[in-house]
Amino acid sequence: MKNIKLVVNNTKKIKQPYFVKKELQTILNLYAKMVSNGTWKDYSLCTGNKEISFNVYKRASEKPILRILKNLKPFYKNERYLIKDKNGKVIQKSESLNFLIDSSSIGKLKLVK
């Protein structure tokens, strides 16, 4: 009888491109607050090899006005979470999503009529 070997390669850890429940809850709480203000109307999720983004729209037919990104392969520790505007310019970056949302002026916007 021949020797049969079973080789299992468990050394590679593949990071799945997703927001964990706590991160998504933080983002959706901000989204609900901004929808109630009348500032945001729609959202979408986009995934890629290096990042996942939560895109926010003022109207569904336009480009996203804001993108909250989770960088899966950051060069620096403080580039784990990013907020970008509609032109792709980085507004703010941090290693903590809660700190990023709290320190930015996004949640402090108010609708003025």
Buried (B, 14 or more C-beta within 10 A) or exposed (E): EEEEEEEEEEEEEEEEBEBEEEBBEBBBEBBEBBBEEEBBBBBEEEBEEEBBBBBBBBEEEEEBBBBBBBBBEBEEEEBBBBBBEBEEEEBBBBEEBEEBBBEBEBEEEEEEE
